[in-house]
């Protein structure tokens, strides 16, 4: 039985992993982090790389170890209803609620918005997003070689232009990183803030959702034994992770240097456009806009296709794939018109809730053989984590929404009682407590079986 991929096969899988995780939207967060972190960017980047690179890799490896058919089956170990809820919530988050609308708004922020007069984006965003999602729907309903062509041509083109931009910025920096003062939480807790900023990439969620594709590819190449599948997944992931980490670090550095000429932008899309225009003028801004738009278009089509197919499978008696695709495009269009800043702000509370559940699911799966994947352990860890993550969710809500729901006082009181909640990690201790309780329950059950 084959135990290892060849070098050529490993590079092939690594390129698939990189293409799955890295999109144009991933650039807006490290460049914004660099601007805000300033001279503390290295500490912030260390935290960002854990959630932006490490967790996605572990998520794919977890699916390889589990030998499950996908996220629904994996998360249903804690209960069928929970599995259905978590799978729907995760796909909607990386789909029509946040990630797909973000594709349109990132394209708009990096491209068209820069060329509009002051206040001219009121009507421009709806028109742009309507055209964007019309094209997305057209290709989503007619999947074919065009997606392969876009992936093979536009992704390399985008990375090539990005490489030129980074090299130019490093050779002719706008300012010194050491002279850039950190802002907000990056001044006091850069590592933890960077760790939470990595949530915005949504790549750990994407790893759980789409990792089965990579696992099936490895199995299709002849590697069947579960430990060998996981090992080859990690090996291929290291190749792609090194490239992703290098890009994140370089873009973060470019963002920190840009403070020498620009104040911190409202979002990374605007910052990226300013940097491109600074070095290459209007022509550079146009090239960046076109490549980012096409890369986001490809990502949006892929997400619509994946979400539509997943929901059709989960609800076999429900709407067809075509109906789901239309529904998700319409929903994405409506949410996109809230604007990039609003989407990022609203997505953070949801990510604060989902990420702890994703992290614990990954860790339970990777180390499940030590407790025989016992359901009670899964349930206790998941339940305790969910309660604490709900507190983090409430505390991350925009002030206006929290006030309207009258959650501020209760959420703040709960956060004060939970260790590390102020840093956004209130779920860690409850998850550990759930693990202990689950293991005790498992031991008690095992003792009863021996006595019988």
HUGI-V972524 format. One record per residue. N is the residue number from 1. RES is the residue in three letters. SS is DSSP state (~ for helix, > for strand, _ for the rest). OMEGA is omega in whole degrees, -180 to 180 (* if undefined). Layout:
N|RES|SS|OMEGA ; N|RES|SS|OMEGA
//
This chain:
1|UNK|_|-179 ; 2|UNK|>|-178 ; 3|UNK|_|-175 ; 4|UNK|_|175 ; 5|UNK|_|173 ; 6|UNK|_|179 ; 7|UNK|~|179 ; 8|UNK|~|179 ; 9|UNK|~|179 ; 10|UNK|~|178 ; 11|UNK|~|178 ; 12|UNK|~|179 ; 13|UNK|~|179 ; 14|UNK|~|179 ; 15|UNK|~|176 ; 16|UNK|~|178 ; 17|UNK|~|-179 ; 18|UNK|~|180 ; 19|UNK|~|-179 ; 20|UNK|~|-175 ; 21|UNK|~|-169 ; 22|UNK|_|175 ; 23|UNK|_|-178 ; 24|UNK|_|180 ; 25|UNK|_|180 ; 26|UNK|~|-178 ; 27|UNK|~|-172 ; 28|UNK|~|-178 ; 29|UNK|~|177 ; 30|UNK|~|180 ; 31|UNK|~|176 ; 32|UNK|~|177 ; 33|UNK|~|178 ; 34|UNK|~|179 ; 35|UNK|~|-176 ; 36|UNK|~|-178 ; 37|UNK|~|179 ; 38|UNK|~|-177 ; 39|UNK|~|176 ; 40|UNK|~|-174 ; 41|UNK|~|-177 ; 42|UNK|~|177 ; 43|UNK|~|179 ; 44|UNK|~|-179 ; 45|UNK|~|179 ; 46|UNK|~|177 ; 47|UNK|~|-179 ; 48|UNK|~|-177 ; 49|UNK|~|179 ; 50|UNK|~|-178 ; 51|UNK|~|-178 ; 52|UNK|~|-178 ; 53|UNK|~|-175 ; 54|UNK|~|-177 ; 55|UNK|~|177 ; 56|UNK|~|179 ; 57|UNK|~|179 ; 58|UNK|~|178 ; 59|UNK|~|178 ; 60|UNK|~|178 ; 61|UNK|~|179 ; 62|UNK|~|178 ; 63|UNK|~|177 ; 64|UNK|~|-180 ; 65|UNK|~|-172 ; 66|UNK|~|-174 ; 67|UNK|_|177 ; 68|UNK|_|-176 ; 69|UNK|_|180 ; 70|UNK|_|-175 ; 71|UNK|~|-178 ; 72|UNK|~|-180 ; 73|UNK|~|-179 ; 74|UNK|~|-177 ; 75|UNK|~|180 ; 76|UNK|~|174 ; 77|UNK|~|179 ; 78|UNK|~|-178 ; 79|UNK|_|-177 ; 80|UNK|~|-179 ; 81|UNK|~|178 ; 82|UNK|~|179 ; 83|UNK|~|179 ; 84|UNK|~|179 ; 85|UNK|~|-176 ; 86|UNK|~|180 ; 87|UNK|~|178 ; 88|UNK|~|-179 ; 89|UNK|~|-178 ; 90|UNK|~|-179 ; 91|UNK|~|178 ; 92|UNK|~|179 ; 93|UNK|~|179 ; 94|UNK|~|180 ; 95|UNK|~|-169 ; 96|UNK|~|-180 ; 97|UNK|~|-173 ; 98|UNK|_|-170 ; 99|UNK|~|-179 ; 100|UNK|~|175 ; 101|UNK|~|180 ; 102|UNK|~|177 ; 103|UNK|~|-179 ; 104|UNK|~|-176 ; 105|UNK|~|174 ; 106|UNK|~|178 ; 107|UNK|~|-180 ; 108|UNK|~|-177 ; 109|UNK|~|-179 ; 110|UNK|~|-174 ; 111|UNK|_|-168 ; 112|UNK|~|-174 ; 113|UNK|~|-178 ; 114|UNK|~|-175 ; 115|UNK|~|-179 ; 116|UNK|_|174 ; 117|UNK|_|-178 ; 118|UNK|_|-180 ; 119|UNK|_|-177 ; 120|UNK|_|-177 ; 121|UNK|~|-177 ; 122|UNK|~|180 ; 123|UNK|~|-175 ; 124|UNK|~|-179 ; 125|UNK|~|177 ; 126|UNK|~|-180 ; 127|UNK|~|180 ; 128|UNK|~|-177 ; 129|UNK|~|176 ; 130|UNK|~|178 ; 131|UNK|~|-179 ; 132|UNK|~|-176 ; 133|UNK|~|172 ; 134|UNK|~|177 ; 135|UNK|~|179 ; 136|UNK|~|-179 ; 137|UNK|~|180 ; 138|UNK|~|-178 ; 139|UNK|~|179 ; 140|UNK|~|179 ; 141|UNK|~|-180 ; 142|UNK|_|-179 ; 143|UNK|_|-178 ; 144|UNK|_|-174 ; 145|UNK|~|-179 ; 146|UNK|~|-180 ; 147|UNK|~|177 ; 148|UNK|~|180 ; 149|UNK|~|179 ; 150|UNK|~|-178 ; 151|UNK|~|-177 ; 152|UNK|~|-175 ; 153|UNK|~|-171 ; 154|UNK|~|177 ; 155|UNK|~|176 ; 156|UNK|~|179 ; 157|UNK|~|179 ; 158|UNK|~|-180 ; 159|UNK|~|178 ; 160|UNK|~|179 ; 161|UNK|~|178 ; 162|UNK|~|178 ; 163|UNK|~|178 ; 164|UNK|~|-180 ; 165|UNK|~|-179 ; 166|UNK|~|-180 ; 167|UNK|~|179 ; 168|UNK|~|-179 ; 169|UNK|~|-179 ; 170|UNK|~|179 ; 171|UNK|~|-180 ; 172|UNK|_|-175 ; 173|UNK|_|178 ; 174|UNK|_|-179 ; 175|UNK|_|179 ; 176|UNK|_|179 ; 177|UNK|~|-178 ; 178|UNK|~|-179 ; 179|UNK|~|-178 ; 180|UNK|_|-177 ; 181|UNK|_|177 ; 182|UNK|_|-179 ; 183|UNK|_|175 ; 184|UNK|~|-175 ; 185|UNK|~|179 ; 186|UNK|~|179 ; 187|UNK|_|-174 ; 188|UNK|_|-177 ; 189|UNK|_|-174 ; 190|UNK|~|-178 ; 191|UNK|~|-178 ; 192|UNK|~|178 ; 193|UNK|~|177 ; 194|UNK|~|177 ; 195|UNK|~|180 ; 196|UNK|~|178 ; 197|UNK|~|178 ; 198|UNK|~|175 ; 199|UNK|~|-174 ; 200|UNK|~|177 ; 201|UNK|~|-179 ; 202|UNK|_|-174 ; 203|UNK|~|177 ; 204|UNK|~|176 ; 205|UNK|~|179 ; 206|UNK|~|179 ; 207|UNK|~|177 ; 208|UNK|~|-176 ; 209|UNK|~|-172 ; 210|UNK|~|-178 ; 211|UNK|~|180 ; 212|UNK|~|178 ; 213|UNK|~|179 ; 214|UNK|~|-180 ; 215|UNK|~|179 ; 216|UNK|~|177 ; 217|UNK|~|180 ; 218|UNK|~|177 ; 219|UNK|~|178 ; 220|UNK|~|178 ; 221|UNK|_|172 ; 222|UNK|_|179 ; 223|UNK|>|-173 ; 224|UNK|_|-175 ; 225|UNK|_|-169 ; 226|UNK|~|179 ; 227|UNK|~|178 ; 228|UNK|~|177 ; 229|UNK|~|180 ; 230|UNK|~|-179 ; 231|UNK|~|179 ; 232|UNK|~|175 ; 233|UNK|~|179 ; 234|UNK|~|-179 ; 235|UNK|~|177 ; 236|UNK|~|180 ; 237|UNK|~|179 ; 238|UNK|~|178 ; 239|UNK|~|-178 ; 240|UNK|~|-178 ; 241|UNK|~|178 ; 242|UNK|~|179 ; 243|UNK|~|179 ; 244|UNK|~|-179 ; 245|UNK|~|179 ; 246|UNK|~|180 ; 247|UNK|~|179 ; 248|UNK|~|-179 ; 249|UNK|~|-178 ; 250|UNK|~|180 ; 251|UNK|~|176 ; 252|UNK|~|178 ; 253|UNK|~|178 ; 254|UNK|~|178 ; 255|UNK|~|179 ; 256|UNK|~|179 ; 257|UNK|~|-176 ; 258|UNK|~|177 ; 259|UNK|~|176 ; 260|UNK|~|-180 ; 261|UNK|_|-175 ; 262|UNK|_|169 ; 263|UNK|_|179 ; 264|UNK|_|-177 ; 265|UNK|_|179 ; 266|UNK|_|178 ; 267|UNK|_|-176 ; 268|UNK|~|178 ; 269|UNK|~|177 ; 270|UNK|~|180 ; 271|UNK|~|-179 ; 272|UNK|~|179 ; 273|UNK|~|179 ; 274|UNK|~|-179 ; 275|UNK|~|179 ; 276|UNK|~|-179 ; 277|UNK|~|180 ; 278|UNK|~|-175 ; 279|UNK|~|-173 ; 280|UNK|~|178 ; 281|UNK|~|-178 ; 282|UNK|~|-179 ; 283|UNK|~|179 ; 284|UNK|~|179 ; 285|UNK|~|-180 ; 286|UNK|~|179 ; 287|UNK|~|178 ; 288|UNK|~|-179 ; 289|UNK|~|-178 ; 290|UNK|~|-177 ; 291|UNK|~|178 ; 292|UNK|~|-180 ; 293|UNK|~|-180 ; 294|UNK|~|177 ; 295|UNK|~|178 ; 296|UNK|~|178 ; 297|UNK|~|178 ; 298|UNK|~|-180 ; 299|UNK|~|-180 ; 300|UNK|~|178 ; 301|UNK|~|179 ; 302|UNK|~|-180 ; 303|UNK|~|177 ; 304|UNK|~|-180 ; 305|UNK|~|-178 ; 306|UNK|~|-179 ; 307|UNK|~|180 ; 308|UNK|~|180 ; 309|UNK|~|-179 ; 310|UNK|~|-179 ; 311|UNK|~|176 ; 312|UNK|~|179 ; 313|UNK|~|-177 ; 314|UNK|~|-179 ; 315|UNK|_|-173 ; 316|UNK|_|179 ; 317|UNK|_|-178 ; 318|UNK|_|-177 ; 319|UNK|_|177 ; 320|UNK|_|179 ; 321|UNK|~|-178 ; 322|UNK|~|179 ; 323|UNK|~|177 ; 324|UNK|~|-179 ; 325|UNK|~|179 ; 326|UNK|~|-179 ; 327|UNK|~|-178 ; 328|UNK|~|178 ; 329|UNK|~|179 ; 330|UNK|~|179 ; 331|UNK|~|179 ; 332|UNK|~|178 ; 333|UNK|~|-179 ; 334|UNK|~|-179 ; 335|UNK|~|180 ; 336|UNK|~|-177 ; 337|UNK|_|170 ; 338|UNK|_|-179 ; 339|UNK|_|-175 ; 340|UNK|~|-178 ; 341|UNK|~|-179 ; 342|UNK|~|180 ; 343|UNK|~|179 ; 344|UNK|~|-179 ; 345|UNK|~|-179 ; 346|UNK|~|-178 ; 347|UNK|~|-174 ; 348|UNK|~|178 ; 349|UNK|~|179 ; 350|UNK|~|179 ; 351|UNK|~|177 ; 352|UNK|~|177 ; 353|UNK|~|-174 ; 354|UNK|~|-175 ; 355|UNK|~|177 ; 356|UNK|~|178 ; 357|UNK|~|178 ; 358|UNK|~|-179 ; 359|UNK|~|-179 ; 360|UNK|~|177 ; 361|UNK|~|178 ; 362|UNK|~|-177 ; 363|UNK|~|178 ; 364|UNK|~|-180 ; 365|UNK|~|-179 ; 366|UNK|~|-177 ; 367|UNK|_|-176 ; 368|UNK|~|-178 ; 369|UNK|~|180 ; 370|UNK|~|176 ; 371|UNK|~|175 ; 372|UNK|_|178 ; 373|UNK|_|-177 ; 374|UNK|_|-176 ; 375|UNK|~|-179 ; 376|UNK|~|177 ; 377|UNK|~|177 ; 378|UNK|~|-175 ; 379|UNK|~|-179 ; 380|UNK|~|179 ; 381|UNK|~|-179 ; 382|UNK|~|-180 ; 383|UNK|~|180 ; 384|UNK|~|178 ; 385|UNK|~|-178 ; 386|UNK|~|180 ; 387|UNK|~|-180 ; 388|UNK|~|179 ; 389|UNK|~|177 ; 390|UNK|~|176 ; 391|UNK|~|176 ; 392|UNK|~|177 ; 393|UNK|~|-179 ; 394|UNK|~|-179 ; 395|UNK|~|180 ; 396|UNK|~|180 ; 397|UNK|_|173 ; 398|UNK|_|-173 ; 399|UNK|~|-179 ; 400|UNK|~|-180 ; 401|UNK|~|180 ; 402|UNK|~|179 ; 403|UNK|~|-180 ; 404|UNK|~|-180 ; 405|UNK|_|-180 ; 406|UNK|_|-177 ; 407|UNK|_|-171 ; 408|UNK|~|-175 ; 409|UNK|~|-178 ; 410|UNK|~|-179 ; 411|UNK|~|-180 ; 412|UNK|~|178 ; 413|UNK|~|179 ; 414|UNK|~|-179 ; 415|UNK|~|-180 ; 416|UNK|~|-178 ; 417|UNK|~|-177 ; 418|UNK|_|179 ; 419|UNK|_|175 ; 420|UNK|_|-179 ; 421|UNK|~|180 ; 422|UNK|~|179 ; 423|UNK|~|-180 ; 424|UNK|_|-178 ; 425|UNK|_|-179 ; 426|UNK|_|-178 ; 427|UNK|~|-171 ; 428|UNK|~|-178 ; 429|UNK|~|175 ; 430|UNK|~|178 ; 431|UNK|~|178 ; 432|UNK|~|178 ; 433|UNK|~|178 ; 434|UNK|~|178 ; 435|UNK|~|180 ; 436|UNK|~|-179 ; 437|UNK|~|180 ; 438|UNK|~|179 ; 439|UNK|~|177 ; 440|UNK|~|178 ; 441|UNK|~|180 ; 442|UNK|~|-180 ; 443|UNK|~|179 ; 444|UNK|~|178 ; 445|UNK|~|179 ; 446|UNK|~|179 ; 447|UNK|~|180 ; 448|UNK|~|-179 ; 449|UNK|~|180 ; 450|UNK|~|-178 ; 451|UNK|~|-176 ; 452|UNK|_|*
//
